[in-house]
Amino acid sequence: MVDFLTAVLTHEAGAGLYLSLCDMREQVLFAMLVSIFHRWEKELRDWLVREMRHWIRDETAFRRVWSSSFVEILNLLKDIGLDVRSKPYFKALDGCRLVVNVHKHGDGKSLDDLKRQYPELIASEGEITENSGAALSWKDHSNLHIFAEQFEAGSDAIVQFWNDVPECITLGEIKKLPKWLLDAAPSISVK
């Protein structure tokens, strides 16, 4: 009897340790993804400001780039010739952004967007197809999980993005600039 009890307790301890290690692995993946994504976003804004310094001398415009939303940055990139939304890696990049926001902020707009745009990142395929995705309605930030494949897809998307970035951007190549940037720096003129 003692041997059986010892075996059961040892098995339970091993299973508990395994589950703790799985949770730790997931938390490390989240921490790395958050760190990589936020660094990419800062480096992107820094690159934009450095490029803009070649054709703008307005600190207000530079501050506006730093305070702009992700969507505004995507629109600016499109206006200067890099349409990120049309790239094959955009889905992974945008999904990464939403996962990072849900992990950081919990429930809210990013969770709603994640459920709508990338339900596979918050629910299993069976849950998505079952009852027309009704299971998604009760999912919250605590249901967010990350796997090595998702981490790799996000980091690969960032690398692919930087591979697409032009070496430099001149004002003459730009056909238009977004209103928010023109409002911040009225001295800019685009032909």
N, CA and C atoms as a LAMMPS dump frame, in Angstrom:
ITEM: TIMESTEP
0
ITEM: NUMBER OF ATOMS
573
ITEM: BOX BOUNDS ff ff ff
-5.0000000000000000e+02 5.0000000000000000e+02
-5.0000000000000000e+02 5.0000000000000000e+02
-5.0000000000000000e+02 5.0000000000000000e+02
ITEM: ATOMS id mol type element x y z
1 1 1 N 0.819 -1.204 0
2 1 2 C 0 0 0
3 1 3 C 0.859 1.263 0
4 2 1 N 1.949 1.253 0.778
5 2 2 C 2.82 2.413 0.864
6 2 3 C 3.468 2.673 -0.485
7 3 1 N 3.878 1.615 -1.189
8 3 2 C 4.5 1.783 -2.503
9 3 3 C 3.53 2.4 -3.505
10 4 1 N 2.266 1.969 -3.452
11 4 2 C 1.267 2.536 -4.361
12 4 3 C 1.038 4.01 -4.042
13 5 1 N 0.907 4.342 -2.765
14 5 2 C 0.694 5.722 -2.345
15 5 3 C 1.888 6.595 -2.731
16 6 1 N 3.083 6.071 -2.54
17 6 2 C 4.29 6.802 -2.925
18 6 3 C 4.297 7.046 -4.426
19 7 1 N 3.911 6.053 -5.194
20 7 2 C 3.879 6.183 -6.656
21 7 3 C 2.861 7.236 -7.082
22 8 1 N 1.692 7.238 -6.456
23 8 2 C 0.654 8.219 -6.789
24 8 3 C 1.126 9.625 -6.445
25 9 1 N 1.696 9.803 -5.271
26 9 2 C 2.181 11.122 -4.858
27 9 3 C 3.323 11.597 -5.751
28 10 1 N 4.204 10.685 -6.118
29 10 2 C 5.311 11.029 -7.011
30 10 3 C 4.78 11.433 -8.376
31 11 1 N 3.794 10.706 -8.878
32 11 2 C 3.186 11.028 -10.175
33 11 3 C 2.52 12.398 -10.125
34 12 1 N 1.775 12.661 -9.052
35 12 2 C 1.109 13.959 -8.916
36 12 3 C 2.12 15.1 -8.82
37 13 1 N 3.19 14.88 -8.087
38 13 2 C 4.225 15.91 -7.972
39 13 3 C 4.878 16.159 -9.328
40 14 1 N 5.139 15.085 -10.063
41 14 2 C 5.729 15.218 -11.399
42 14 3 C 4.797 15.946 -12.35
43 15 1 N 3.511 15.615 -12.3
44 15 2 C 2.535 16.283 -13.168
45 15 3 C 2.426 17.76 -12.805
46 16 1 N 2.435 18.05 -11.51
47 16 2 C 2.381 19.452 -11.08
48 16 3 C 3.601 20.228 -11.54
49 17 1 N 4.773 19.612 -11.429
50 17 2 C 6.002 20.259 -11.889
51 17 3 C 5.954 20.491 -13.394
52 18 1 N 5.469 19.49 -14.135
53 18 2 C 5.362 19.626 -15.594
54 18 3 C 4.435 20.788 -15.965
55 19 1 N 3.286 20.879 -15.313
56 19 2 C 2.347 21.967 -15.604
57 19 3 C 2.95 23.325 -15.245
58 20 1 N 3.682 23.387 -14.151
59 20 2 C 4.349 24.642 -13.777
60 20 3 C 5.391 25.038 -14.812
61 21 1 N 6.144 24.069 -15.308
62 21 2 C 7.149 24.355 -16.336
63 21 3 C 6.494 24.803 -17.646
64 22 1 N 5.361 24.189 -18
65 22 2 C 4.631 24.611 -19.213
66 22 3 C 4.15 26.051 -19.065
67 23 1 N 3.621 26.388 -17.894
68 23 2 C 3.168 27.758 -17.649
69 23 3 C 4.341 28.731 -17.703
70 24 1 N 5.468 28.339 -17.13
71 24 2 C 6.645 29.204 -17.15
72 24 3 C 7.125 29.421 -18.591
73 25 1 N 7.121 28.36 -19.387
74 25 2 C 7.529 28.486 -20.794
75 25 3 C 6.618 29.476 -21.514
76 26 1 N 5.315 29.374 -21.282
77 26 2 C 4.376 30.281 -21.935
78 26 3 C 4.599 31.724 -21.479
79 27 1 N 4.831 31.932 -20.197
80 27 2 C 5.073 33.287 -19.695
81 27 3 C 6.362 33.876 -20.265
82 28 1 N 7.382 33.04 -20.443
83 28 2 C 8.632 33.51 -21.06
84 28 3 C 8.382 33.879 -22.521
85 29 1 N 7.601 33.06 -23.243
86 29 2 C 7.27 33.388 -24.638
87 29 3 C 6.508 34.707 -24.716
88 30 1 N 5.535 34.906 -23.824
89 30 2 C 4.802 36.18 -23.798
90 30 3 C 5.754 37.343 -23.531
91 31 1 N 6.617 37.188 -22.534
92 31 2 C 7.544 38.267 -22.186
93 31 3 C 8.465 38.595 -23.359
94 32 1 N 8.959 37.571 -24.033
95 32 2 C 9.842 37.809 -25.181
96 32 3 C 9.081 38.465 -26.328
97 33 1 N 7.849 38.007 -26.587
98 33 2 C 7.059 38.587 -27.671
99 33 3 C 6.744 40.052 -27.389
100 34 1 N 6.331 40.348 -26.168
101 34 2 C 6.042 41.735 -25.786
102 34 3 C 7.288 42.589 -25.969
103 35 1 N 8.412 42.105 -25.502
104 35 2 C 9.662 42.857 -25.604
105 35 3 C 10.066 43.086 -27.057
106 36 1 N 10.013 42.046 -27.855
107 36 2 C 10.396 42.16 -29.268
108 36 3 C 9.46 43.107 -30.004
109 37 1 N 8.155 42.965 -29.775
110 37 2 C 7.203 43.81 -30.497
111 37 3 C 7.362 45.277 -30.108
112 38 1 N 7.47 45.55 -28.812
113 38 2 C 7.612 46.949 -28.386
114 38 3 C 8.923 47.548 -28.878
115 39 1 N 9.966 46.759 -28.9
116 39 2 C 11.239 47.268 -29.436
117 39 3 C 11.096 47.566 -30.924
118 40 1 N 10.434 46.662 -31.661
119 40 2 C 10.224 46.894 -33.093
120 40 3 C 9.433 48.182 -33.306
121 41 1 N 8.375 48.369 -32.524
122 41 2 C 7.536 49.55 -32.693
123 41 3 C 8.323 50.831 -32.404
124 42 1 N 9.174 50.804 -31.386
125 42 2 C 10.016 51.978 -31.101
126 42 3 C 11.041 52.203 -32.205
127 43 1 N 11.662 51.131 -32.678
128 43 2 C 12.652 51.277 -33.751
129 43 3 C 12.003 51.779 -35.037
130 44 1 N 10.768 51.346 -35.301
131 44 2 C 10.041 51.819 -36.479
132 44 3 C 9.799 53.321 -36.388
133 45 1 N 9.309 53.785 -35.258
134 45 2 C 9.052 55.222 -35.085
135 45 3 C 10.356 56.016 -35.145
136 46 1 N 11.404 55.47 -34.554
137 46 2 C 12.707 56.129 -34.601
138 46 3 C 13.204 56.231 -36.045
139 47 1 N 13.053 55.157 -36.812
140 47 2 C 13.463 55.165 -38.219
141 47 3 C 12.654 56.202 -39.005
142 48 1 N 11.341 56.233 -38.778
143 48 2 C 10.501 57.212 -39.476
144 48 3 C 10.957 58.641 -39.178
145 49 1 N 11.205 58.936 -37.918
146 49 2 C 11.638 60.293 -37.551
147 49 3 C 12.99 60.612 -38.183
148 50 1 N 13.92 59.662 -38.153
149 50 2 C 15.23 59.913 -38.783
150 50 3 C 15.086 60.189 -40.277
151 51 1 N 14.221 59.444 -40.955
152 51 2 C 14.005 59.683 -42.387
153 51 3 C 13.346 61.042 -42.612
154 52 1 N 12.376 61.367 -41.766
155 52 2 C 11.666 62.637 -41.912
156 52 3 C 12.576 63.834 -41.655
157 53 1 N 13.583 63.66 -40.829
158 53 2 C 14.514 64.763 -40.542
159 53 3 C 15.233 65.244 -41.808
160 54 1 N 15.252 64.411 -42.853
161 54 2 C 15.867 64.817 -44.119
162 54 3 C 15.019 65.858 -44.848
163 55 1 N 13.709 65.886 -44.57
164 55 2 C 12.845 66.802 -45.306
165 55 3 C 11.872 67.595 -44.438
166 56 1 N 11.983 67.461 -43.111
167 56 2 C 11.161 68.255 -42.186
168 56 3 C 12.071 68.744 -41.062
169 57 1 N 11.825 69.947 -40.621
170 57 2 C 12.584 70.487 -39.489
171 57 3 C 11.632 70.862 -38.352
172 58 1 N 10.581 70.131 -38.195
173 58 2 C 9.529 70.482 -37.249
174 58 3 C 9.433 69.431 -36.143
175 59 1 N 9.859 69.791 -34.95
176 59 2 C 9.824 68.863 -33.817
177 59 3 C 8.399 68.415 -33.488
178 60 1 N 7.419 69.261 -33.771
179 60 2 C 6.024 68.896 -33.52
180 60 3 C 5.645 67.669 -34.337
181 61 1 N 6.089 67.618 -35.58
182 61 2 C 5.802 66.46 -36.438
183 61 3 C 6.458 65.207 -35.878
184 62 1 N 7.669 65.333 -35.38
185 62 2 C 8.372 64.171 -34.837
186 62 3 C 7.668 63.651 -33.584
187 63 1 N 7.244 64.565 -32.725
188 63 2 C 6.495 64.147 -31.531
189 63 3 C 5.176 63.485 -31.933
190 64 1 N 4.583 63.987 -32.994
191 64 2 C 3.309 63.41 -33.458
192 64 3 C 3.505 61.975 -33.932
193 65 1 N 4.634 61.691 -34.574
194 65 2 C 4.929 60.309 -34.986
195 65 3 C 5.015 59.415 -33.749
196 66 1 N 5.667 59.898 -32.715
197 66 2 C 5.817 59.104 -31.495
198 66 3 C 4.487 58.888 -30.776
199 67 1 N 3.529 59.794 -30.94
200 67 2 C 2.248 59.643 -30.242
201 67 3 C 1.147 59.061 -31.126
202 68 1 N 1.453 58.762 -32.364
203 68 2 C 0.424 58.263 -33.286
204 68 3 C 0.074 56.804 -32.999
205 69 1 N -1.107 56.424 -33.446
206 69 2 C -1.562 55.044 -33.271
207 69 3 C -0.879 54.135 -34.287
208 70 1 N -1.009 52.85 -34.06
209 70 2 C -0.442 51.87 -34.99
210 70 3 C -1.07 52.019 -36.372
211 71 1 N -2.376 52.241 -36.414
212 71 2 C -3.072 52.425 -37.696
213 71 3 C -2.542 53.662 -38.412
214 72 1 N -2.321 54.747 -37.68
215 72 2 C -1.77 55.962 -38.296
216 72 3 C -0.369 55.706 -38.853
217 73 1 N 0.426 54.939 -38.131
218 73 2 C 1.769 54.602 -38.626
219 73 3 C 1.665 53.761 -39.891
220 74 1 N 0.746 52.793 -39.917
221 74 2 C 0.558 51.986 -41.132
222 74 3 C 0.154 52.866 -42.312
223 75 1 N -0.731 53.829 -42.07
224 75 2 C -1.151 54.737 -43.141
225 75 3 C 0.003 55.605 -43.618
226 76 1 N 0.83 56.076 -42.691
227 76 2 C 2.003 56.861 -43.075
228 76 3 C 2.957 56.018 -43.911
229 77 1 N 3.191 54.786 -43.488
230 77 2 C 4.065 53.9 -44.266
231 77 3 C 3.525 53.699 -45.679
232 78 1 N 2.208 53.521 -45.785
233 78 2 C 1.603 53.362 -47.113
234 78 3 C 1.818 54.624 -47.944
235 79 1 N 1.621 55.776 -47.326
236 79 2 C 1.786 57.046 -48.044
237 79 3 C 3.214 57.256 -48.53
238 80 1 N 4.186 56.702 -47.811
239 80 2 C 5.573 56.88 -48.243
240 80 3 C 6.074 55.704 -49.074
241 81 1 N 5.151 54.804 -49.443
242 81 2 C 5.498 53.758 -50.399
243 81 3 C 5.653 52.355 -49.853
244 82 1 N 5.362 52.123 -48.589
245 82 2 C 5.466 50.78 -48.02
246 82 3 C 4.109 50.377 -47.457
247 83 1 N 3.325 49.694 -48.291
248 83 2 C 1.981 49.27 -47.887
249 83 3 C 2.08 47.952 -47.126
250 84 1 N 2.285 48.048 -45.831
251 84 2 C 2.492 46.876 -44.988
252 84 3 C 1.271 45.962 -45.004
253 85 1 N 0.069 46.539 -45.08
254 85 2 C -1.153 45.723 -45.06
255 85 3 C -1.238 44.772 -46.254
256 86 1 N -0.544 45.085 -47.341
257 86 2 C -0.603 44.231 -48.529
258 86 3 C 0.459 43.132 -48.507
259 87 1 N 1.289 43.112 -47.507
260 87 2 C 2.388 42.15 -47.433
261 87 3 C 1.911 40.834 -46.821
262 88 1 N 2.521 39.728 -47.244
263 88 2 C 2.1 38.425 -46.704
264 88 3 C 2.32 38.281 -45.194
265 89 1 N 3.221 39.035 -44.624
266 89 2 C 3.519 38.927 -43.197
267 89 3 C 2.621 39.819 -42.339
268 90 1 N 1.756 40.614 -42.953
269 90 2 C 0.958 41.56 -42.169
270 90 3 C 0.069 40.859 -41.146
271 91 1 N -0.562 39.769 -41.537
272 91 2 C -1.469 39.073 -40.617
273 91 3 C -0.72 38.653 -39.347
274 92 1 N 0.481 38.122 -39.503
275 92 2 C 1.267 37.712 -38.332
276 92 3 C 1.678 38.924 -37.501
277 93 1 N 2.036 40.008 -38.166
278 93 2 C 2.457 41.228 -37.471
279 93 3 C 1.291 41.853 -36.705
280 94 1 N 0.149 41.947 -37.352
281 94 2 C -1.026 42.539 -36.716
282 94 3 C -1.549 41.639 -35.595
283 95 1 N -1.551 40.329 -35.836
284 95 2 C -1.951 39.394 -34.787
285 95 3 C -1.04 39.497 -33.577
286 96 1 N 0.243 39.644 -33.838
287 96 2 C 1.23 39.825 -32.769
288 96 3 C 0.913 41.082 -31.963
289 97 1 N 0.606 42.158 -32.648
290 97 2 C 0.259 43.422 -31.975
291 97 3 C -0.94 43.228 -31.047
292 98 1 N -1.97 42.547 -31.543
293 98 2 C -3.171 42.348 -30.732
294 98 3 C -2.907 41.419 -29.55
295 99 1 N -2.143 40.354 -29.776
296 99 2 C -1.799 39.443 -28.679
297 99 3 C -1.036 40.197 -27.594
298 100 1 N -0.074 41.015 -28.006
299 100 2 C 0.709 41.809 -27.05
300 100 3 C -0.203 42.755 -26.272
301 101 1 N -1.134 43.419 -26.962
302 101 2 C -2.045 44.347 -26.281
303 101 3 C -2.986 43.629 -25.319
304 102 1 N -3.506 42.466 -25.729
305 102 2 C -4.395 41.711 -24.842
306 102 3 C -3.607 41.209 -23.634
307 103 1 N -2.406 40.73 -23.866
308 103 2 C -1.576 40.249 -22.753
309 103 3 C -1.279 41.382 -21.766
310 104 1 N -1.039 42.567 -22.298
311 104 2 C -0.678 43.712 -21.454
312 104 3 C -1.892 44.339 -20.762
313 105 1 N -2.997 44.521 -21.508
314 105 2 C -4.129 45.296 -21.001
315 105 3 C -5.333 44.459 -20.579
316 106 1 N -5.384 43.19 -20.968
317 106 2 C -6.539 42.362 -20.637
318 106 3 C -7.689 42.594 -21.609
319 107 1 N -8.908 42.502 -21.098
320 107 2 C -10.093 42.645 -21.947
321 107 3 C -10.217 44.075 -22.459
322 108 1 N -10.843 44.208 -23.625
323 108 2 C -11.034 45.527 -24.219
324 108 3 C -11.069 45.434 -25.729
325 109 1 N -10.799 46.545 -26.383
326 109 2 C -10.884 46.634 -27.837
327 109 3 C -9.944 45.652 -28.53
328 110 1 N -8.728 45.51 -28.023
329 110 2 C -7.778 44.594 -28.664
330 110 3 C -8.268 43.155 -28.599
331 111 1 N -8.879 42.764 -27.484
332 111 2 C -9.438 41.415 -27.385
333 111 3 C -10.575 41.246 -28.381
334 112 1 N -11.448 42.241 -28.474
335 112 2 C -12.546 42.179 -29.445
336 112 3 C -12.003 42.062 -30.866
337 113 1 N -10.98 42.859 -31.181
338 113 2 C -10.367 42.798 -32.514
339 113 3 C -9.711 41.444 -32.752
340 114 1 N -9.047 40.905 -31.739
341 114 2 C -8.396 39.604 -31.866
342 114 3 C -9.421 38.516 -32.152
343 115 1 N -10.532 38.524 -31.427
344 115 2 C -11.588 37.532 -31.645
345 115 3 C -12.16 37.638 -33.057
346 116 1 N -12.353 38.874 -33.519
347 116 2 C -12.967 39.09 -34.826
348 116 3 C -11.995 38.794 -35.972
349 117 1 N -10.763 39.28 -35.866
350 117 2 C -9.827 39.196 -36.985
351 117 3 C -8.976 37.928 -36.979
352 118 1 N -8.604 37.452 -35.797
353 118 2 C -7.71 36.294 -35.693
354 118 3 C -8.204 35.352 -34.595
355 119 1 N -9.409 34.797 -34.759
356 119 2 C -9.974 33.967 -33.69
357 119 3 C -9.1 32.756 -33.36
358 120 1 N -8.301 32.314 -34.314
359 120 2 C -7.443 31.15 -34.079
360 120 3 C -6.364 31.42 -33.028
361 121 1 N -6.157 32.69 -32.691
362 121 2 C -5.158 33.023 -31.675
363 121 3 C -5.732 33.014 -30.258
364 122 1 N -7.051 32.831 -30.144
365 122 2 C -7.679 32.821 -28.81
366 122 3 C -8.549 31.582 -28.591
367 123 1 N -8.848 30.842 -29.65
368 123 2 C -9.701 29.661 -29.524
369 123 3 C -9.211 28.569 -30.467
370 124 1 N -9.566 27.337 -30.137
371 124 2 C -9.195 26.219 -31.009
372 124 3 C -10.068 26.24 -32.262
373 125 1 N -9.617 25.525 -33.274
374 125 2 C -10.388 25.476 -34.523
375 125 3 C -11.781 24.903 -34.279
376 126 1 N -11.87 23.902 -33.407
377 126 2 C -13.165 23.309 -33.084
378 126 3 C -14.105 24.311 -32.44
379 127 1 N -13.584 25.128 -31.543
380 127 2 C -14.41 26.145 -30.884
381 127 3 C -14.875 27.208 -31.872
382 128 1 N -14.035 27.5 -32.862
383 128 2 C -14.386 28.526 -33.851
384 128 3 C -15.503 28.039 -34.762
385 129 1 N -15.424 26.779 -35.208
386 129 2 C -16.42 26.258 -36.15
387 129 3 C -17.689 25.781 -35.45
388 130 1 N -17.572 25.371 -34.201
389 130 2 C -18.718 24.869 -33.456
390 130 3 C -19.692 25.998 -33.122
391 131 1 N -20.949 25.796 -33.402
392 131 2 C -21.999 26.787 -33.1
393 131 3 C -21.673 28.164 -33.663
394 132 1 N -21.146 28.2 -34.856
395 132 2 C -20.803 29.455 -35.546
396 132 3 C -19.896 30.349 -34.699
397 133 1 N -19.003 29.737 -33.946
398 133 2 C -18.047 30.519 -33.161
399 133 3 C -18.608 31.078 -31.872
400 134 1 N -19.725 30.541 -31.39
401 134 2 C -20.341 31.068 -30.168
402 134 3 C -19.394 30.991 -28.973
403 135 1 N -18.483 30.014 -28.971
404 135 2 C -17.542 29.876 -27.85
405 135 3 C -16.64 31.101 -27.721
406 136 1 N -16.433 31.802 -28.826
407 136 2 C -15.587 32.999 -28.777
408 136 3 C -16.179 34.083 -27.885
409 137 1 N -17.503 34.122 -27.798
410 137 2 C -18.149 35.206 -27.054
411 137 3 C -17.784 35.186 -25.57
412 138 1 N -17.505 34.024 -25.016
413 138 2 C -17.166 33.981 -23.591
414 138 3 C -15.665 33.947 -23.33
415 139 1 N -14.874 33.989 -24.367
416 139 2 C -13.413 34.011 -24.19
417 139 3 C -12.974 35.383 -23.675
418 140 1 N -12.055 35.386 -22.739
419 140 2 C -11.495 36.647 -22.266
420 140 3 C -9.972 36.549 -22.274
421 141 1 N -9.307 37.562 -21.728
422 141 2 C -7.844 37.597 -21.781
423 141 3 C -7.194 36.394 -21.112
424 142 1 N -7.879 35.776 -20.15
425 142 2 C -7.298 34.617 -19.465
426 142 3 C -7.218 33.395 -20.379
427 143 1 N -7.923 33.42 -21.496
428 143 2 C -7.876 32.323 -22.455
429 143 3 C -6.765 32.481 -23.485
430 144 1 N -6.042 33.572 -23.416
431 144 2 C -4.965 33.83 -24.368
432 144 3 C -3.768 32.939 -24.047
433 145 1 N -3.319 32.201 -25.037
434 145 2 C -2.142 31.342 -24.9
435 145 3 C -1.229 31.609 -26.078
436 146 1 N 0.035 31.3 -25.907
437 146 2 C 0.99 31.474 -26.989
438 146 3 C 1.807 30.195 -27.118
439 147 1 N 2.088 29.853 -28.35
440 147 2 C 2.884 28.677 -28.647
441 147 3 C 4.121 29.114 -29.417
442 148 1 N 5.105 28.258 -29.44
443 148 2 C 6.37 28.593 -30.107
444 148 3 C 6.135 28.996 -31.559
445 149 1 N 5.193 28.348 -32.235
446 149 2 C 4.921 28.666 -33.645
447 149 3 C 4.403 30.096 -33.803
448 150 1 N 3.555 30.536 -32.883
449 150 2 C 3.035 31.904 -32.943
450 150 3 C 4.144 32.913 -32.664
451 151 1 N 5.006 32.592 -31.707
452 151 2 C 6.134 33.464 -31.404
453 151 3 C 7.032 33.6 -32.632
454 152 1 N 7.341 32.474 -33.261
455 152 2 C 8.199 32.494 -34.451
456 152 3 C 7.544 33.267 -35.59
457 153 1 N 6.239 33.111 -35.77
458 153 2 C 5.539 33.846 -36.836
459 153 3 C 5.631 35.348 -36.597
460 154 1 N 5.455 35.781 -35.358
461 154 2 C 5.563 37.207 -35.043
462 154 3 C 6.966 37.736 -35.256
463 155 1 N 7.959 37.006 -34.781
464 155 2 C 9.336 37.482 -34.947
465 155 3 C 9.765 37.424 -36.407
466 156 1 N 9.324 36.406 -37.147
467 156 2 C 9.635 36.341 -38.586
468 156 3 C 8.998 37.506 -39.339
469 157 1 N 7.781 37.885 -38.952
470 157 2 C 7.1 39.011 -39.608
471 157 3 C 7.881 40.304 -39.408
472 158 1 N 8.439 40.489 -38.231
473 158 2 C 9.235 41.692 -37.965
474 158 3 C 10.484 41.711 -38.835
475 159 1 N 11.139 40.575 -38.968
476 159 2 C 12.33 40.486 -39.831
477 159 3 C 11.951 40.78 -41.281
478 160 1 N 10.852 40.189 -41.747
479 160 2 C 10.41 40.427 -43.124
480 160 3 C 10.065 41.894 -43.34
481 161 1 N 9.451 42.519 -42.345
482 161 2 C 9.146 43.94 -42.456
483 161 3 C 10.426 44.732 -42.7
484 162 1 N 11.434 44.528 -41.856
485 162 2 C 12.677 45.296 -42.002
486 162 3 C 13.356 45.016 -43.336
487 163 1 N 13.182 43.812 -43.865
488 163 2 C 13.74 43.513 -45.189
489 163 3 C 13.054 44.321 -46.283
490 164 1 N 11.803 44.713 -46.064
491 164 2 C 11.04 45.493 -47.05
492 164 3 C 11.257 47.003 -46.939
493 165 1 N 11.836 47.449 -45.847
494 165 2 C 11.999 48.889 -45.622
495 165 3 C 13.027 49.454 -46.602
496 166 1 N 12.671 50.534 -47.306
497 166 2 C 13.634 51.142 -48.233
498 166 3 C 14.817 51.75 -47.476
499 167 1 N 15.927 51.842 -48.183
500 167 2 C 17.132 52.387 -47.552
501 167 3 C 16.933 53.834 -47.115
502 168 1 N 16.244 54.608 -47.947
503 168 2 C 15.947 55.993 -47.57
504 168 3 C 14.668 56.433 -48.276
505 169 1 N 14.077 57.481 -47.743
506 169 2 C 12.849 58.032 -48.312
507 169 3 C 13.084 59.512 -48.556
508 170 1 N 12.854 59.917 -49.786
509 170 2 C 12.99 61.342 -50.099
510 170 3 C 11.605 61.94 -50.283
511 171 1 N 11.486 63.208 -49.989
512 171 2 C 10.199 63.889 -50.091
513 171 3 C 9.656 63.824 -51.514
514 172 1 N 10.538 63.851 -52.511
515 172 2 C 10.098 63.803 -53.901
516 172 3 C 9.397 62.512 -54.281
517 173 1 N 9.681 61.427 -53.558
518 173 2 C 9.054 60.128 -53.838
519 173 3 C 7.66 60.009 -53.225
520 174 1 N 7.334 60.904 -52.315
521 174 2 C 6.075 60.809 -51.579
522 174 3 C 4.98 61.544 -52.335
523 175 1 N 3.9 60.84 -52.585
524 175 2 C 2.787 61.435 -53.328
525 175 3 C 1.843 62.208 -52.402
526 176 1 N 1.686 61.723 -51.175
527 176 2 C 0.831 62.406 -50.205
528 176 3 C 1.288 62.025 -48.812
529 177 1 N 0.88 62.815 -47.854
530 177 2 C 1.136 62.522 -46.446
531 177 3 C -0.191 62.586 -45.704
532 178 1 N -0.314 61.847 -44.621
533 178 2 C -1.585 61.85 -43.89
534 178 3 C -1.875 63.217 -43.27
535 179 1 N -3.153 63.501 -43.143
536 179 2 C -3.598 64.792 -42.606
537 179 3 C -3.019 65.053 -41.215
538 180 1 N -2.95 64.028 -40.376
539 180 2 C -2.439 64.228 -39.017
540 180 3 C -0.995 64.718 -39.022
541 181 1 N -0.207 64.292 -40.002
542 181 2 C 1.18 64.745 -40.081
543 181 3 C 1.253 66.146 -40.668
544 182 1 N 0.447 66.4 -41.686
545 182 2 C 0.42 67.743 -42.276
546 182 3 C -0.087 68.772 -41.265
547 183 1 N -1.056 68.388 -40.445
548 183 2 C -1.549 69.297 -39.402
549 183 3 C -0.462 69.586 -38.366
550 184 1 N 0.355 68.572 -38.083
551 184 2 C 1.427 68.752 -37.096
552 184 3 C 2.583 69.574 -37.655
553 185 1 N 2.78 69.498 -38.972
554 185 2 C 3.899 70.225 -39.61
555 185 3 C 3.397 70.903 -40.874
556 186 1 N 2.688 72.02 -40.754
557 186 2 C 2.091 72.677 -41.916
558 186 3 C 3.113 73.174 -42.939
559 187 1 N 4.38 73.233 -42.557
560 187 2 C 5.398 73.721 -43.502
561 187 3 C 5.763 72.679 -44.56
562 188 1 N 5.321 71.426 -44.389
563 188 2 C 5.623 70.382 -45.372
564 188 3 C 4.794 70.627 -46.619
565 189 1 N 5.425 70.505 -47.755
566 189 2 C 4.649 70.559 -48.999
567 189 3 C 5.028 69.36 -49.849
568 190 1 N 4.019 68.639 -50.284
569 190 2 C 4.206 67.466 -51.13
570 190 3 C 3.662 67.806 -52.496
571 191 1 N 4.438 67.497 -53.528
572 191 2 C 4.02 67.826 -54.899
573 191 3 C 2.901 66.946 -55.361
